[in-house]
């Protein structure tokens, strides 16, 4: 029996494969699109039974080749570029592909765990897994939102577990291939290493410079939640964040302090780093105006009610671990 991970060479997918391996599951089929060949690096230290291109995999699924041989699908594959303008591609890739896999899992009665996104909430200020709070600001968010709606309808008579996770701002190892879509922590680390300073956006939507707040969640916690649900076999759509909003300034501060700690330099305050020119602010991009979440904070009520009890790393804890990893790679 195979455990299948789509988007397996991507950021979250590769960490999930590594997490499955750590629990002794290595009969894993990795599914991805390696047009961006550099992503292969994410899988070098993982144990796999096979690798399939995402189109080839979908063909095999629809032809019945995988009937009776799958123990679970962890579906992480998607176009995650929120600036992607081709709506047809986005819907085909994120919505229709997901729908086919959902139908397969329900038909085969195997667990289906998939990546949703906090982008479904758009500019609203309430982050509860409920229809009235879902107002996506871009076609990426809409593709995730529409699939969640499909899942809700299918859950009414589903004979096997289906769990969707609305990822908030995930950061950590194996995201280097994402370019501009990589996390704030990743960019802060690289800027500080190359220029000795970090750049953040100026304030917007009434927030002071760098004070926009997001729910930043460390990748290790994302993996733990997925593995918990794989074992518990519960259904539903759940927020996956820390339940704490922290500012971009907090991420920059944690990154710079972690980098300097490695050189034996004591921690500084935000005001001190700003005064020394180590944190500075650039104009807010026109292209993002009206399409930007200035505040996100996961409501964890449903996740906790499902029995997940572990604490989530703070920005300070997660970034320190991440900087240590980046410094050694």
C-alpha positions as CSV (number, residue, x, y, z in Angstrom):
1,X,0.0,0.0,0.0
2,X,1.3,3.4,-0.9
3,X,1.1,6.7,0.9
4,X,1.0,9.4,-1.9
5,X,2.2,12.9,-1.4
6,X,1.4,15.4,-4.2
7,X,3.5,18.5,-4.4
8,X,6.1,16.3,-2.8
9,X,9.2,18.2,-4.0
10,X,7.7,21.5,-2.8
11,X,8.1,23.2,0.6
12,X,5.4,21.6,2.7
13,X,5.2,18.4,0.6
14,X,8.9,17.6,1.1
15,X,8.7,18.2,4.8
16,X,5.7,15.9,5.0
17,X,7.6,13.1,3.1
18,X,10.5,13.6,5.6
19,X,8.0,13.4,8.5
20,X,6.4,10.3,7.1
21,X,9.8,8.7,6.8
22,X,10.6,9.6,10.4
23,X,7.5,7.6,11.5
24,X,8.6,4.6,9.5
25,X,6.5,5.2,6.4
26,X,8.8,5.0,3.4
27,X,6.5,3.3,0.8
28,X,5.8,6.9,-0.4
29,X,5.0,7.9,-4.0
30,X,6.1,11.4,-4.6
31,X,4.0,13.3,-7.2
32,X,5.1,16.7,-8.5
33,X,6.0,18.8,-11.6
34,X,9.7,19.2,-11.8
35,X,9.6,21.9,-14.5
36,X,11.5,23.9,-11.8
37,X,14.2,21.2,-11.6
38,X,15.9,22.7,-8.5
39,X,13.1,21.4,-6.3
40,X,14.6,17.9,-6.6
41,X,17.0,19.0,-3.8
42,X,14.1,18.9,-1.3
43,X,13.8,15.1,-1.8
44,X,17.5,14.1,-1.7
45,X,17.4,12.9,1.9
46,X,13.9,11.3,1.7
47,X,13.0,7.7,1.1
48,X,10.6,7.1,-1.8
49,X,9.0,4.1,-3.5
50,X,8.5,6.0,-6.7
51,X,8.2,9.4,-8.3
52,X,5.5,10.4,-10.8
53,X,4.8,13.6,-12.8
54,X,1.6,15.2,-11.7
55,X,-0.1,14.6,-15.1
56,X,1.1,11.0,-15.4
57,X,-0.2,10.4,-11.9
58,X,-3.7,11.8,-12.6
59,X,-4.0,9.7,-15.7
60,X,-3.1,6.5,-13.8
61,X,-5.6,7.4,-11.1
62,X,-8.4,7.9,-13.6
63,X,-7.5,4.7,-15.4
64,X,-7.9,2.7,-12.2
65,X,-4.2,1.8,-11.9
66,X,-4.1,2.8,-8.2
67,X,-7.4,1.1,-7.2
68,X,-6.8,-0.9,-4.0
69,X,-3.2,0.1,-3.5
70,X,-3.4,3.5,-1.7
71,X,-3.4,3.9,2.1
72,X,-3.7,7.7,2.1
73,X,-3.2,10.8,-0.1
74,X,-1.6,13.9,1.3
75,X,-2.4,16.4,-1.4
76,X,-0.1,19.5,-1.2
77,X,0.3,20.1,-4.9
78,X,-1.0,23.5,-6.1
79,X,0.0,26.7,-7.9
80,X,0.7,28.8,-4.8
81,X,1.7,32.0,-6.6
82,X,-0.9,34.6,-5.3
83,X,0.0,36.9,-8.2
84,X,-0.7,34.3,-10.9
85,X,-3.1,36.0,-13.4
86,X,-4.2,33.0,-15.5
87,X,-7.4,32.0,-13.8
88,X,-8.0,29.0,-16.2
89,X,-4.7,27.5,-15.2
90,X,-5.3,28.2,-11.5
91,X,-8.7,26.5,-11.5
92,X,-7.6,23.5,-13.5
93,X,-4.5,23.0,-11.4
94,X,-5.9,23.8,-7.9
95,X,-9.6,23.0,-8.2
96,X,-10.2,20.4,-10.8
97,X,-7.1,18.3,-10.0
98,X,-8.0,18.3,-6.3
99,X,-11.6,17.3,-7.1
100,X,-10.5,14.2,-9.1
101,X,-8.3,13.1,-6.2
102,X,-11.1,13.7,-3.7
103,X,-13.5,11.5,-5.7
104,X,-10.8,8.8,-5.9
105,X,-10.2,8.7,-2.1
106,X,-14.0,8.7,-1.3
107,X,-14.5,5.9,-3.8
108,X,-11.6,3.9,-2.4
109,X,-12.5,4.9,1.2
110,X,-8.9,6.0,2.0
111,X,-7.9,9.2,4.0
112,X,-7.5,12.4,2.0
113,X,-5.6,15.2,3.7
114,X,-5.2,18.4,1.7
115,X,-3.7,21.9,1.7
116,X,-6.3,24.7,1.9
117,X,-5.1,28.2,2.7
118,X,-5.8,31.1,5.0
119,X,-6.1,33.2,1.8
120,X,-9.7,32.1,1.6
121,X,-10.4,34.7,4.3
122,X,-9.2,37.5,2.2
123,X,-9.4,40.9,3.8
124,X,-11.9,39.9,6.5
125,X,-10.9,40.1,10.2
126,X,-12.5,36.9,11.4
127,X,-10.6,33.7,10.8
128,X,-13.1,31.0,11.6
129,X,-13.8,28.0,9.3
130,X,-17.3,29.3,8.4
131,X,-18.8,30.3,5.0
132,X,-19.7,33.9,6.0
133,X,-16.0,34.8,6.8
134,X,-14.6,33.5,3.5
135,X,-14.0,36.3,1.0
136,X,-10.8,35.6,-1.1
137,X,-9.0,38.5,-2.7
138,X,-7.4,36.7,-5.6
139,X,-8.0,33.7,-7.9
140,X,-5.5,31.6,-5.9
141,X,-7.6,32.1,-2.8
142,X,-10.8,31.5,-4.8
143,X,-9.5,28.2,-6.1
144,X,-8.9,27.0,-2.5
145,X,-12.2,28.4,-1.3
146,X,-14.2,26.6,-4.1
147,X,-12.6,23.3,-3.3
148,X,-13.3,23.7,0.4
149,X,-17.0,24.2,-0.6
150,X,-16.9,21.0,-2.6
151,X,-15.4,19.1,0.4
152,X,-18.1,20.4,2.7
153,X,-20.8,19.0,0.4
154,X,-19.0,15.6,0.1
155,X,-18.4,15.3,3.8
156,X,-22.1,14.9,4.4
157,X,-21.9,11.3,3.2
158,X,-18.2,10.5,3.2
159,X,-17.3,7.0,4.3
160,X,-13.6,7.9,4.8
161,X,-11.8,10.8,6.5
162,X,-11.2,14.1,4.6
163,X,-9.2,16.8,6.4
164,X,-8.3,20.2,4.9
165,X,-5.8,22.5,6.5
166,X,-5.9,26.3,6.0
167,X,-2.2,27.0,6.2
168,X,-1.4,30.5,7.5
169,X,2.1,31.9,6.9
170,X,4.3,28.8,6.9
171,X,8.1,29.1,7.1
172,X,11.1,26.8,7.5
173,X,13.5,24.5,5.7
174,X,13.0,23.4,2.1
175,X,11.4,26.6,0.7
176,X,14.5,27.9,-1.1
177,X,13.0,27.2,-4.5
178,X,10.0,29.5,-4.0
179,X,11.8,32.7,-5.0
180,X,9.7,35.8,-4.2
181,X,6.9,33.5,-2.7
182,X,9.3,32.2,0.0
183,X,8.7,33.3,3.6
184,X,9.6,36.6,5.2
185,X,12.1,34.8,7.4
186,X,13.9,33.3,4.4
187,X,14.2,36.7,2.7
188,X,15.2,38.4,5.9
189,X,18.0,35.9,6.5
190,X,19.4,36.2,2.9
191,X,19.2,40.0,2.9
192,X,21.0,40.2,6.2
193,X,23.7,37.8,5.1
194,X,24.3,39.7,1.8
195,X,23.7,43.3,2.8
196,X,23.8,43.4,6.6
197,X,20.3,44.8,6.7
198,X,16.7,43.7,6.3
199,X,14.0,45.4,4.2
200,X,10.3,45.3,5.1
201,X,7.2,47.1,3.6
202,X,6.2,50.5,4.9
203,X,2.9,50.6,6.8
204,X,-0.5,50.2,5.0
205,X,-4.1,49.9,6.0
206,X,-3.4,52.0,9.1
207,X,-0.5,49.9,10.3
208,X,2.9,51.5,11.1
209,X,6.0,50.5,9.2
210,X,6.6,46.7,9.5
211,X,3.7,46.4,11.9
212,X,1.4,44.4,9.6
213,X,0.7,41.2,11.5
214,X,0.4,37.6,10.3
215,X,0.1,34.2,11.9
216,X,3.5,32.8,11.2
217,X,3.7,29.0,11.7
218,X,6.8,26.9,11.7
219,X,6.9,24.0,9.2
220,X,7.6,21.4,12.0
221,X,4.2,22.2,13.5
222,X,2.5,21.9,10.2
223,X,4.0,18.4,9.7
224,X,2.9,17.4,13.3
225,X,-0.7,18.4,12.7
226,X,-0.8,16.5,9.4
227,X,0.6,13.3,11.0
228,X,-1.8,13.7,13.9
229,X,-4.8,13.7,11.5
230,X,-3.4,10.9,9.4
231,X,-3.4,8.7,12.6
232,X,-6.6,10.0,14.1
233,X,-8.6,9.9,10.9
234,X,-10.9,12.8,11.6
235,X,-12.7,14.9,9.0
236,X,-13.2,18.6,8.6
237,X,-11.6,21.9,7.5
238,X,-9.2,23.3,10.0
239,X,-7.1,26.4,10.5
240,X,-3.4,25.6,10.8
241,X,-1.6,28.5,12.4
242,X,-0.4,29.3,15.9
243,X,-3.4,31.3,17.0
244,X,-0.9,34.3,17.5
245,X,-0.5,37.2,15.2
246,X,3.0,38.6,15.2
247,X,4.4,41.5,13.2
248,X,6.8,41.5,10.2
249,X,9.1,43.5,12.5
250,X,9.1,40.6,15.0
251,X,10.2,38.2,12.2
252,X,13.0,40.6,11.1
253,X,14.1,41.2,14.7
254,X,14.2,37.5,15.5
255,X,16.1,36.8,12.2
256,X,18.7,39.5,12.8
257,X,19.2,38.6,16.4
258,X,19.6,34.9,15.6
259,X,22.2,35.7,12.9
260,X,24.1,37.9,15.2
261,X,23.9,35.5,18.1
262,X,25.7,33.0,15.9
263,X,28.6,35.6,15.9
264,X,28.4,36.0,19.6
265,X,26.6,39.4,19.5
266,X,24.0,40.1,22.2
267,X,20.3,40.6,21.2
268,X,19.2,44.2,20.2
269,X,15.8,45.8,20.4
270,X,13.8,46.8,17.3
271,X,14.5,50.5,17.9
272,X,18.3,49.8,18.2
273,X,18.3,47.8,14.9
274,X,16.3,50.5,13.1
275,X,18.7,53.2,14.5
276,X,21.7,51.2,13.2
277,X,20.1,50.8,9.7
278,X,19.8,47.0,10.1
279,X,16.0,47.2,9.5
280,X,14.6,49.6,6.9
281,X,11.4,50.0,5.1
282,X,10.5,50.2,1.3
283,X,7.5,51.6,-0.4
284,X,4.4,49.3,-0.3
285,X,4.0,47.8,-3.8
286,X,1.2,49.2,-6.0
287,X,0.4,45.7,-7.3
288,X,-0.5,44.5,-3.8
289,X,-2.8,47.3,-2.8
290,X,-6.3,46.0,-2.1
291,X,-5.0,42.4,-2.4
292,X,-3.0,42.1,0.8
293,X,-3.8,40.6,4.2
294,X,-2.5,43.1,6.8
295,X,-3.7,40.9,9.7
296,X,-4.2,37.2,10.0
297,X,-4.6,35.1,13.2
298,X,-5.9,31.5,13.1
299,X,-8.8,30.7,15.3
300,X,-7.8,27.3,16.7
301,X,-11.1,26.3,18.2
302,X,-11.9,23.5,15.8
303,X,-8.3,22.2,15.7
304,X,-8.3,22.0,19.5
305,X,-11.8,20.4,19.6
306,X,-10.4,17.7,17.2
307,X,-8.0,16.8,19.9
308,X,-4.7,18.4,18.8
309,X,-3.1,19.6,22.0
310,X,0.6,20.5,21.2
311,X,1.8,24.0,21.5
312,X,3.0,25.9,18.5
313,X,6.5,27.5,18.2
314,X,6.6,31.3,18.5
315,X,8.3,33.4,15.8
316,X,11.2,33.7,18.1
317,X,11.6,30.0,18.6
318,X,10.9,29.0,15.0
319,X,13.1,31.6,13.4
320,X,16.0,30.7,15.7
321,X,15.7,27.1,14.6
322,X,15.3,28.1,11.0
323,X,18.3,30.4,11.0
324,X,20.4,27.6,12.6
325,X,19.4,25.4,9.7
326,X,20.0,28.0,7.0
327,X,23.4,28.8,8.4
328,X,24.5,25.2,8.0
329,X,23.2,24.7,4.5
